[in-house]
Amino acid sequence: MSAFETRPVNGLRIVALETVPEAVGQIVQWFESEWPDWYGPDSPGNPASDLQQCLHSSRILPRCLVAVDNVSRPVGTVSLRDTSPGSDRYPGVWLTALLVPQPQRQSGIGGMLVSATEREADRLGFDEIHATTGSAQSLLVRRGWKLHDTLKVDPGMLQIFRKSLKQSC
């Protein structure tokens, strides 16, 4: 399977993590900082292990995409997985771990990552894609995602979005 890569836009391109494995350390730091309840010390998640699973291109899932600048420095990331909060209700492919560091937010990188993830899920043969979020609702809605369900979690609610990939992305 060939590695995923988009054409550069504004000096940025989206690539498969396997093409920039040196980005794993930076992404691990982002995950630990952004989601300490899951990836922090004494928490259940292991970001390095999660990302290592994405370095094997022979697997369909999980896949990790990375936004890189013109010197291949990571500026954002997103993953495709078959597990996410809500995947027990709705099996399939899920957009997960969408993260753009604070200094780069509101610059279009998140939209580029979501768009690339939709295309990659379509390329892999999926008819639809889901995402669970508590913070990226407006980004998903702008990209044509529809609110599908809500999920009660401690301490609140997450929204489950769905997008059909049968239409052009």
TANORVEN-V75263 format. One line per field, one symbol per residue. ss: DSSP state (~ for helix, > for strand, _ for the rest). phi: phi as a letter, one per 40 degrees, with the letter a starting at -180 (. if undefined). burial: b if it has 16 or more other C-alpha atoms within 10 Angstrom, else e. A space follows every 50 residues. Layout:
ss=???
phi=???
burial=???
This chain:
ss=____>___>__>>>>>~~~_~~~~~~~~~~~~~~_~~~~_______~~~~ ~~~~~_______>>>>>>_____>>>>>>>>___________>>>>>>>_ _~~~____~~~~~~~~~~~~~~~____>>>>>>___~~~~~~___>>>>> >>>__>>>>>>>>>_____
phi=.cccabccbfgbabbcdccbcccddccdcddcccbccbbcdgbccbcccd cccccbccccbcbbbbcbccbgccbiaabbabbadhcccbcicbcbfcab ddcbcgbgcdccccdcccccccccgccabbabababdccccccgcbcbab bcbcbabbbbbbbcccccc
burial=eeebbeeeeeebbbbbbbebeebbeebbebbbebeeeebbeeeebebeee beebbebeeebbbbbbbbbeebebbbbbbbbbbbbbbeebebbbbbbbbb beeeeeeebbebbbebbbbbbbeeebebbbbbbeeebeebeeeebbbeee eeeeeeebbbbbbbbeeee
